């Protein structure tokens, strides 16, 4: 890169020869010492010079880099953290960084990727032996030298013995680069240890071998969700590298091997086979259509498990207040997309929204999907549930409650319900389709019929009849809904289909979060559920990988620390059931205080919350069953809560909003409702969407507003 007029001629006595690169925190120059040694000199931007906290962090970076000395790191030659513009000089490593190399030349061949894995494992061994955690291992921080990789840039590293009370760790920011961060860097940043670097190592090797990160997503928020709760995408990674990567990408820090252990496994060729991490989802209830056997006791008590992560971006990403680009406070009502519009419009609020790229896509009664711009709320497109409906009195069950099944790669999965008149013997038929829509334009990428008969089953994810996974959508399928099938993410074609259990004896539900599908089958006699089978589905075939049988009825609330959390759906809740996904071992935790059937359980931010229609709320530690606090949000008929790092947010159907302190249970802020009259009869508020610090609240009739949570 050419030098600019504003660039210095020398720094610390070292002559500047060229620019190597620049980022949000500073510029890196190629320099030469008096003896002719070539150096990489990092000079921070002038605006940080007066920031005492920044200077303290920079000193820590220098100290950390100096502590690390090994064949696979770049040694510090000189530094001055007290200069008018702080700087640090390290030995220059000729060659490109890993990210640039892969973008230009493509993925590394398997033997070279294995050599990279060994070199990085050795570098981490040296770093960790020096008592340092890098915390930002990513392709841009790996230099490909002729004699092996070098790890550079210790800008956000941390000494492993640093006290948790260190002021520099208490800013509330999550430091790192989202696609290569570990789950604990999002959920518990003050407890990050060497295992976080091992997770990043697995992600870096996956990128090197395939050209794609295992958790890549259009937005940092979606990426964070995938890292914390998703299954990595490793379809393009050579099979011989998968055991190494799976070991590194274990969600639980204690289950990951150390750098020393990885080196031994690589040297001895004894890496074990490993299944990818798995996750689940448990959406909330909505109006049911189709076959009654699919949902009865289980379906009436479905709950939302919203995984929420608050993140601060790194130096490599702009961080303008942690809001979507161009964001401003707005509130909008979506246009009615129906061809034959009801003057009153849909009678209830949206039941689900999802953020994708620059879009917020929502769905609800009569609306299959509609798009708001995250920045200003512009309502650019909308699609009705049934584009052929001519009359509300058609004689069918009505167009139904649309919902978002999932979002991936800039597309949203939704479903349509085309109710058509029939003959005297069959008054009407249901033609259900699942569709993949471009989030920005609303264009239909593909459309697949899942049922076309009077007995068809509505593929509604809120009712356990469909679930999004990386490979596409797993859905109830067939004329009478007696099968489940996988629709391909790219084409919508059926990749496999399998029979569901006998509906005269079992009720079946499909679940997924972040990539792993589960099938719950509840055996019943009369109105009593005898037992529930929980099966993890193989994405390649649809066959159960494993099945756990639980006594009585149970539904998945969410996943935490590699364990599925389940609760009974009828009667008082006294026991939390946990299934370890790697071993299938079942344990139970007694709740310190029984929770009523009417309380809605939601796992978010690592805590289990029980909310009541009256506004009551209890926070429970899912590891012990201990009640953390009890309070009242003041929000009646609140939908599932969503958590930031410090607060829990709840909203009513009218849009009334409360921010509840996650530590004390006290209400720290509220906003009044906006549309009381439009939501008569609505059961609860809709789930909220959090993108950085921008909270999006569905309310009233086809409406959404957004607020910066820092202003509440």
DARAGI-V898853 format. One record per backbone hydrogen bond with DSSP energy under -0.5 kcal/mol. NH is the residue of the N-H (numbers start at 1). CO is the residue of the C=O. Records with the same first field share a line. If there is no record, write none. Layout:
# DARAGI-V898853
NH = CO ; CO
This chain:
# DARAGI-V898853
7 = 4
11 = 14
14 = 11
15 = 13 ; 32
16 = 9
17 = 30
18 = 30
19 = 1
20 = 28
21 = 28
23 = 26
24 = 315
27 = 43
28 = 21
29 = 27 ; 41
30 = 18
31 = 29 ; 39
32 = 15
33 = 37
36 = 33
39 = 31
40 = 90
41 = 29 ; 39
42 = 40 ; 88
43 = 27 ; 41
44 = 86
45 = 25
48 = 45
49 = 46
51 = 48
52 = 50
55 = 51
56 = 52
57 = 53
58 = 54
59 = 55
60 = 56
61 = 57
62 = 58
63 = 59
64 = 60
65 = 61
66 = 62
67 = 63
68 = 64
69 = 67
73 = 70
74 = 151
75 = 73
77 = 89
78 = 89
80 = 87
83 = 80
87 = 80
88 = 42
89 = 78
90 = 40
91 = 75
92 = 38
94 = 92
98 = 139 ; 142
99 = 139
101 = 97
102 = 98
103 = 99
104 = 100
105 = 101
106 = 102
108 = 208
112 = 109
113 = 109
114 = 110
115 = 111
116 = 112
117 = 113
118 = 114
119 = 115
120 = 116
121 = 117
122 = 118
123 = 119
124 = 120
125 = 121
126 = 122
127 = 123
128 = 124
129 = 125
130 = 126
131 = 128
132 = 127
133 = 158
138 = 136
141 = 138
142 = 139
143 = 141 ; 150
144 = 96
145 = 143 ; 148
148 = 145
150 = 143
151 = 72
152 = 141
157 = 154
158 = 133
160 = 131
162 = 159
166 = 163
169 = 166
170 = 167
175 = 173
178 = 176
180 = 177
181 = 177 ; 178
185 = 182
186 = 182 ; 183
187 = 183
188 = 184
191 = 188
192 = 189
196 = 193
197 = 193 ; 194
198 = 194
199 = 195
200 = 196
201 = 197
202 = 198
203 = 199
204 = 200
205 = 201
206 = 202
207 = 203
208 = 204
209 = 205
210 = 206
211 = 207
216 = 213
223 = 219
224 = 220
225 = 221
226 = 222
227 = 223
228 = 224
229 = 225
230 = 226
231 = 514
233 = 214
234 = 232
237 = 234
241 = 238
242 = 238 ; 239
243 = 239
245 = 241
246 = 242
247 = 243
248 = 244
249 = 245
250 = 247
253 = 251
255 = 252
256 = 252 ; 253
262 = 258
263 = 259
264 = 260
265 = 261
266 = 262
267 = 263
268 = 264
269 = 265
270 = 265
285 = 302
294 = 291
295 = 292
300 = 296
301 = 298
302 = 299
306 = 304
307 = 305
308 = 306
311 = 309
312 = 174
317 = 314
321 = 319
323 = 320
327 = 324
328 = 375
332 = 704
334 = 702
337 = 335
341 = 339
343 = 341
345 = 342
351 = 363
352 = 363
354 = 361
356 = 359
359 = 356
360 = 372
361 = 354
362 = 370
363 = 352
364 = 367
365 = 349
366 = 400
367 = 364
368 = 366 ; 383
369 = 383
370 = 362
371 = 381
372 = 360
373 = 378
374 = 358
377 = 373
380 = 371 ; 378
381 = 371
383 = 369
385 = 366
389 = 386
394 = 391
402 = 364 ; 400
405 = 403 ; 413
406 = 413
408 = 411
411 = 408
412 = 437
413 = 406
414 = 412 ; 435
416 = 433
417 = 385
418 = 431
419 = 417
420 = 418 ; 429
422 = 427
423 = 426
429 = 420
430 = 453
431 = 418 ; 429
432 = 430 ; 451
433 = 416
434 = 448
435 = 414
436 = 446
437 = 412 ; 435
438 = 443
439 = 410
442 = 438
445 = 436 ; 443
446 = 436
448 = 434
450 = 432
451 = 432
453 = 430
456 = 453
460 = 458
461 = 459
463 = 460
464 = 461
465 = 460
467 = 474
468 = 405
469 = 472
472 = 469
473 = 487
474 = 467
475 = 473 ; 485
476 = 465
477 = 483
478 = 450
481 = 478
483 = 477
484 = 498
485 = 475
486 = 496
487 = 473 ; 485
488 = 486 ; 493
489 = 471
492 = 488
495 = 486 ; 493
496 = 486
498 = 484
500 = 482
505 = 502
506 = 502
507 = 522
509 = 520
510 = 464
511 = 518
513 = 279 ; 516
515 = 468
516 = 513
517 = 515
518 = 511
519 = 535
520 = 509
521 = 519 ; 533
522 = 507
523 = 521 ; 531
524 = 505
525 = 528
528 = 525
530 = 523 ; 528
531 = 523
532 = 550
533 = 521
534 = 548
535 = 519 ; 533
536 = 546
537 = 517 ; 535
538 = 543
539 = 537
541 = 538
542 = 538
545 = 536
546 = 536
548 = 534
550 = 532 ; 548
552 = 530
555 = 567
557 = 565
558 = 565
560 = 563
563 = 560
564 = 579
565 = 558
566 = 577
567 = 555
573 = 595
574 = 572
576 = 589
577 = 566 ; 575
578 = 587
579 = 564
580 = 585
581 = 562 ; 579
584 = 580
587 = 578
589 = 576
591 = 574
592 = 625
595 = 573
599 = 596
600 = 611
601 = 599
602 = 609
603 = 557
604 = 602 ; 607
607 = 604
608 = 620
609 = 602 ; 607
610 = 618
611 = 600 ; 609
612 = 616
615 = 612
617 = 631
618 = 610
619 = 629
620 = 608
621 = 626
622 = 620
624 = 621
625 = 621
628 = 619 ; 626
629 = 619
631 = 617
633 = 615
636 = 634
637 = 613
638 = 635
639 = 651
642 = 649
644 = 647
648 = 660
649 = 642
650 = 658
652 = 656
655 = 652
657 = 671
658 = 650
659 = 669
660 = 648 ; 658
661 = 666
662 = 646
665 = 661
668 = 659 ; 666
669 = 659
671 = 657
674 = 654
675 = 654
679 = 676
680 = 677
682 = 679
685 = 637
687 = 351
688 = 640
689 = 696
691 = 689 ; 694
692 = 690
693 = 322
694 = 691
695 = 693 ; 707
696 = 689
697 = 695 ; 705
698 = 696
699 = 703
700 = 653
702 = 348 ; 700
703 = 699
704 = 332
705 = 697
706 = 330
707 = 695
709 = 693 ; 707
711 = 708
712 = 709
